[in-house]
Amino acid sequence: MNRFLKWLLAPLLAAAVSLASAQMPQGPEVAARAYLLVDMTANQVLLEKGADAPVEPASLTKLMSAYLVFDALKSGKLALTQSLSVSERAWKMPGSRMFIDPKMQVPVDDLVKGMVVQSGNDATMALAEAVGGTAERFVQLMNAQAKALGMRNTVYKNPEGLAEAGHTTTARDLAMLSTRLVRDFPEYLHYYSIKKYRYQGTPVANDTNRNLLLFRDPTVDGLKTGHTNAAGYCMVATARRDFPNLAGGRRLLSIVIGASSEDARANESQKLLNWGYTAFEAVKLFDADQAVVTPAVWKGQESTLRLGRTEAVVVAVPAGRAARLKTDVARPDPLVAPFTKGQTVGTLKVMLDDQELATVPLQVLEPVRQAGVLGRAWDAVRLWIK
């Protein structure tokens, strides 16, 4: 297989999909140190350069901080209406700020806006201390979560992204994190599309979201920018555009690392997104919970096993080539019960001409329990004869 064949997400998510180099359309010239374009709907890497090179994440670090904050909100550890004190440490944070101080009691909802919209290091620190107890403990949680998400080349040293030795990530790890952030916490994605925000009683300075694409492209709804002298100008951008036969539309994610300016990172991100939508088309092969195959089962209470995916099976295909797709299922034989719902059994291979375009793990859609003693004995005889 070739260098474009990559697993982007863990098996618990939808299938990982990859393209053979001979089928890959020619990508645009992107003026950035590293970049990555992902079709999130198909879980497919469309274009990349330097995706595994270590980079300084700058304020893209706040994507992981947000992940942990959103998880705390979802679990009930924090509430959006809850007010938090501002520590001296949070108040004195350098760099980009929300301008909160120890005299304030700030609602979590406002702190999240300060972290996401204003990229406030003070807001991020206040939230980190609330979730982790201390910033140091929060950083431990960040690294543990990175490991759990499969971010093998990421090490966090702080919650906010200020330059610090050893504080590194990669474009691919950022794609993993951003994909999970969107999928695991869709109820909080709206924070990333807020264009302007400032907390009452604070200066007007730094009230505008630095994601310029929010002001240029109505389909862009996130996510985050970052900048330090070492990292250059960085952006993680995601867009959702309507697409025939795809409920919820088609979502792409671009990662741009090390652009030359704020305007350049927006231009290069827009270039990647536009290219992805035009160079590839999304093809839905099967609906969510639709059986791809129903093979026979031995020694089970049911005679067949329904294999498919709990989400629609979608692949990104070079534009104009959808009619040349072929599919084939590879699975163990014989299939002997029991089988649990969600268990991976076999794969769906999608071919474009004579090359493998995608490999999609198939899941058990309905459990099949083991048959009784007589049923198992009878099937044992039939299997022996077979």
C-alpha positions in Angstrom: 0.0 0.0 0.0 1.1 3.6 -0.4 1.8 6.6 1.8 -1.8 7.9 1.6 -3.2 4.9 3.4 -3.6 6.1 6.9 -5.9 5.4 9.9 -7.2 8.7 11.2 -9.5 7.6 14.0 -9.8 4.9 16.6 -12.0 1.8 15.7 -14.7 3.1 18.0 -15.4 5.8 15.4 -16.5 5.3 11.8 -14.2 3.5 9.4 -10.8 4.8 8.6 -10.5 5.5 4.9 -7.5 6.0 2.6 -6.6 6.9 -0.9 -4.1 5.3 -3.3 -1.7 7.8 -4.6 -2.5 7.1 -8.2 -6.1 8.2 -7.5 -5.3 11.3 -5.7 -6.1 14.6 -7.5 -3.3 17.1 -7.7 -3.5 19.3 -4.6 -3.0 23.1 -4.5 0.2 24.8 -3.5 -0.1 25.7 0.2 2.2 28.2 1.7 2.6 26.6 5.1 5.2 24.5 7.0 2.7 21.7 7.4 -0.9 21.1 6.5 -3.6 18.4 6.5 -7.0 18.2 5.0 -9.5 15.7 6.3 -13.0 14.8 5.0 -14.6 14.2 8.4 -17.8 12.8 6.9 -15.7 10.0 5.2 -12.9 9.9 7.9 -10.5 10.3 5.0 -7.2 12.2 4.6 -7.4 14.1 1.3 -4.1 16.0 1.3 -1.1 16.3 3.6 2.4 17.7 4.0 4.6 17.3 7.1 1.6 15.9 9.0 3.8 14.0 11.5 6.5 16.6 12.0 6.6 18.0 15.6 5.3 21.5 15.8 4.6 24.0 18.5 0.8 24.2 19.0 0.6 27.7 20.4 -3.0 28.5 21.2 -4.2 25.4 19.3 -3.4 23.9 22.7 -6.7 25.3 23.9 -8.5 22.7 21.8 -7.5 20.1 24.3 -8.3 22.4 27.2 -11.7 22.9 25.7 -12.1 19.1 25.3 -11.6 18.6 29.0 -13.8 21.5 29.9 -16.6 20.2 27.7 -16.2 16.8 29.2 -16.5 18.3 32.7 -19.7 20.1 31.5 -21.2 17.0 30.0 -20.4 14.9 33.1 -21.9 17.6 35.4 -18.6 18.5 37.1 -19.0 22.0 35.9 -22.2 24.0 34.9 -22.3 26.8 32.4 -24.2 29.0 35.0 -21.6 28.3 37.7 -19.4 31.2 38.6 -15.7 30.8 39.3 -13.2 32.9 41.2 -10.3 34.3 39.3 -6.9 33.3 40.9 -3.9 35.5 41.0 -2.2 33.1 38.6 -5.0 33.4 36.1 -5.2 37.2 36.4 -1.4 37.5 35.7 -1.3 35.3 32.7 0.7 36.9 29.8 -0.3 37.0 26.2 -3.8 37.1 24.8 -6.3 37.8 27.6 -10.0 38.1 28.5 -9.1 40.8 31.1 -10.6 39.2 34.1 -9.3 39.9 37.6 -9.5 38.4 41.2 -12.4 40.8 42.1 -14.7 39.0 39.7 -16.9 36.0 39.9 -17.1 34.8 36.2 -19.7 32.4 34.9 -18.3 29.3 33.2 -20.2 30.2 30.1 -18.3 33.5 29.8 -15.0 31.8 30.6 -15.6 29.4 27.7 -16.3 32.3 25.4 -13.2 34.0 26.7 -11.1 30.9 26.0 -12.6 30.1 22.6 -13.4 33.5 21.1 -10.7 35.7 22.7 -8.2 32.9 23.1 -7.8 34.3 26.6 -4.9 32.7 28.6 -6.5 34.0 31.8 -9.8 32.4 31.0 -8.1 29.1 30.1 -6.2 29.1 33.3 -9.3 29.8 35.4 -11.1 26.9 33.7 -8.1 24.6 34.0 -7.8 25.3 37.8 -11.6 24.6 38.2 -11.4 21.2 36.3 -8.1 20.0 37.5 -7.8 21.6 40.9 -4.4 23.0 39.8 -2.9 23.9 36.4 -0.4 21.1 36.9 -3.0 18.5 37.5 -4.9 19.8 34.5 -1.9 19.3 32.3 -1.7 15.7 33.5 -5.3 15.3 32.4 -4.5 16.8 29.1 -1.7 14.4 28.4 -3.8 11.4 29.6 -6.6 12.5 27.3 -4.2 12.9 24.4 -3.0 9.3 24.9 -6.5 8.1 25.1 -7.4 9.7 21.8 -4.4 8.2 20.1 -2.3 11.4 19.9 1.0 9.6 20.0 3.2 12.6 19.2 1.7 15.2 21.5 3.1 16.4 24.9 1.4 19.3 26.8 3.3 21.4 29.2 0.6 24.0 29.9 -3.2 24.6 29.3 -2.9 27.8 27.2 -0.2 27.2 24.7 2.6 29.7 25.7 6.0 28.6 24.3 7.6 26.0 26.6 10.3 23.4 26.0 8.8 20.1 25.0 5.3 21.5 24.4 4.7 19.9 21.0 2.1 18.2 18.7 1.6 17.3 15.0 -0.9 18.3 12.4 -2.2 14.7 12.4 -2.7 14.7 16.2 -4.5 18.1 15.9 -6.8 16.5 13.3 -7.6 13.6 15.7 -8.3 16.0 18.5 -10.4 18.3 16.4 -12.4 15.5 15.0 -13.2 14.1 18.4 -14.0 17.6 19.8 -16.6 18.1 17.1 -18.1 14.6 17.3 -18.0 14.1 21.1 -19.4 17.6 22.0 -21.6 18.9 19.2 -23.6 20.8 21.7 -20.7 23.1 22.4 -19.5 23.6 18.8 -21.5 26.9 18.6 -18.9 28.6 20.7 -16.4 28.4 17.9 -18.6 30.3 15.5 -19.0 33.4 17.8 -17.4 36.3 15.9 -17.2 38.9 18.7 -17.3 38.7 22.5 -16.1 40.6 25.6 -17.1 40.2 29.2 -19.0 43.0 30.8 -16.8 45.6 32.4 -13.6 44.6 30.5 -11.9 46.5 27.7 -13.1 46.3 24.2 -9.6 45.2 23.1 -9.3 41.7 21.9 -13.1 41.2 21.4 -12.9 39.7 17.8 -12.4 36.1 16.9 -9.1 35.7 15.1 -10.6 33.1 12.7 -11.0 35.3 9.7 -12.9 32.6 7.8 -15.9 33.1 10.1 -16.2 36.5 8.4 -15.5 35.3 4.9 -17.2 31.9 4.5 -20.6 31.2 5.9 -20.0 27.5 5.9 -17.1 27.7 8.3 -18.1 27.2 11.9 -14.8 26.8 13.8 -12.3 26.0 15.2 -9.2 27.8 16.5 -6.1 29.9 15.6 -2.7 30.1 17.2 0.5 32.1 16.9 3.9 32.2 18.5 7.2 33.3 16.9 8.4 29.7 16.7 5.1 28.2 15.5 4.2 30.9 13.0 0.5 31.5 12.2 -1.6 28.4 12.6 -5.2 27.5 12.1 -7.6 24.6 12.5 -10.7 25.3 10.4 -13.8 23.3 9.8 -16.7 23.8 7.4 -20.0 22.1 6.8 -21.6 22.4 3.4 -24.8 20.9 2.2 -24.4 17.8 0.0 -27.0 15.7 -1.9 -28.2 12.6 0.1 -26.0 13.4 3.1 -28.1 14.3 6.2 -26.2 16.9 8.1 -24.1 17.9 5.1 -20.4 17.2 4.4 -17.8 18.4 6.9 -14.1 19.1 6.1 -11.3 19.9 8.4 -8.1 21.8 7.5 -5.0 22.1 9.6 -2.4 24.8 8.6 0.8 25.2 10.5 3.5 27.9 10.1 1.9 30.3 7.7 3.5 33.7 7.3 0.7 36.0 8.6 -2.8 36.0 10.0 -4.2 36.7 6.6 -2.1 34.0 5.0 -3.2 31.3 7.4 -6.9 32.1 6.5 -6.1 32.2 2.8 -4.3 28.9 2.8 -7.1 27.2 5.0 -9.7 28.5 2.6 -7.7 27.2 -0.4 -7.6 23.7 1.2 -11.3 23.6 2.1 -12.4 24.8 -1.4 -10.1 22.3 -3.1 -11.5 19.4 -0.9 -15.1 20.2 -1.8 -14.4 20.5 -5.5 -11.8 17.8 -6.1 -13.7 15.1 -4.3 -17.3 14.1 -4.1 -18.9 12.2 -1.2 -20.6 9.0 -2.1 -22.9 7.3 0.5 -22.7 3.5 0.0 -25.0 2.5 2.9 -27.3 4.2 5.4 -26.7 4.1 9.1 -27.8 0.7 10.5 -28.3 -0.7 7.0 -27.0 -4.3 6.7 -24.1 -4.5 4.2 -24.3 -8.3 4.3 -26.4 -10.9 6.2 -24.2 -14.0 6.3 -25.3 -17.3 7.9 -24.6 -17.9 11.6 -23.9 -21.2 13.2 -24.8 -22.3 16.7 -26.9 -19.2 17.2 -30.5 -18.3 18.1 -30.7 -16.5 14.8 -29.8 -17.9 11.4 -28.1 -14.8 10.0 -25.9 -12.0 11.2 -26.5 -8.4 10.2 -23.2 -6.6 9.5 -23.0 -2.8 8.8 -22.3 0.5 10.5 -24.2 2.5 13.1 -23.4 5.6 10.9 -23.7 6.0 7.1 -20.8 4.5 5.1 -19.5 7.4 3.1 -16.3 7.6 1.0 -14.7 10.6 -0.7 -14.1 9.9 -4.4 -12.2 11.9 -6.9 -14.8 14.0 -8.8 -16.4 12.2 -11.7 -15.2 8.7 -10.7 -18.1 7.5 -8.5 -19.5 5.1 -11.2 -16.3 3.1 -11.1 -16.6 2.1 -7.5 -16.9 -1.6 -6.5 -17.3 -3.2 -3.1 -16.3 -6.5 -1.6 -16.8 -8.0 1.9 -14.0 -10.0 3.7 -15.1 -11.9 6.8 -14.4 -15.0 8.8 -16.1 -18.2 7.8 -17.8 -19.9 9.5 -19.4 -17.4 11.8 -20.1 -19.1 15.1 -22.3 -17.4 17.8 -22.4 -15.6 20.1 -22.0 -12.1 18.7 -22.5 -8.8 20.6 -23.9 -5.6 19.2 -21.0 -3.4 18.0 -18.5 -6.2 17.7 -16.3 -5.8 14.6 -16.6 -8.7 12.2 -15.0 -8.4 8.8 -14.4 -5.4 6.6 -16.0 -3.8 3.6 -13.4 -3.0 0.9 -14.2 -0.3 -1.6 -12.3 -0.4 -4.9 -11.9 2.4 -7.4 -11.0 0.6 -10.7 -8.4 -1.9 -9.6 -7.1 -0.1 -6.5 -8.4 -0.2 -2.9 -9.9 3.1 -2.0 -11.3 2.4 1.4 -11.4 -0.3 4.1 -14.4 -0.1 6.4 -14.6 -2.3 9.5 -18.1 -3.9 9.8 -20.0 -4.1 13.0 -22.7 -6.4 14.3 -25.9 -4.4 14.2 -28.0 -6.8 16.2 -26.7 -9.3 18.8 -27.0 -13.1 18.2 -27.1 -15.2 21.3 -25.8 -18.7 21.5 -28.3 -21.5 20.7 -29.3 -24.2 23.2 -27.5 -27.5 23.6 -29.4 -29.3 20.9 -29.1 -26.4 18.5 -25.4 -26.2 19.0 -25.0 -29.9 18.7 -27.0 -30.0 15.4 -24.9 -27.2 13.9 -21.7 -28.9 15.1 -22.7 -31.9 13.0 -23.6 -29.7 10.0 -20.3 -27.9 10.2 -18.4 -31.2 10.4 -20.2 -32.4 7.3 -19.5 -29.1 5.6 
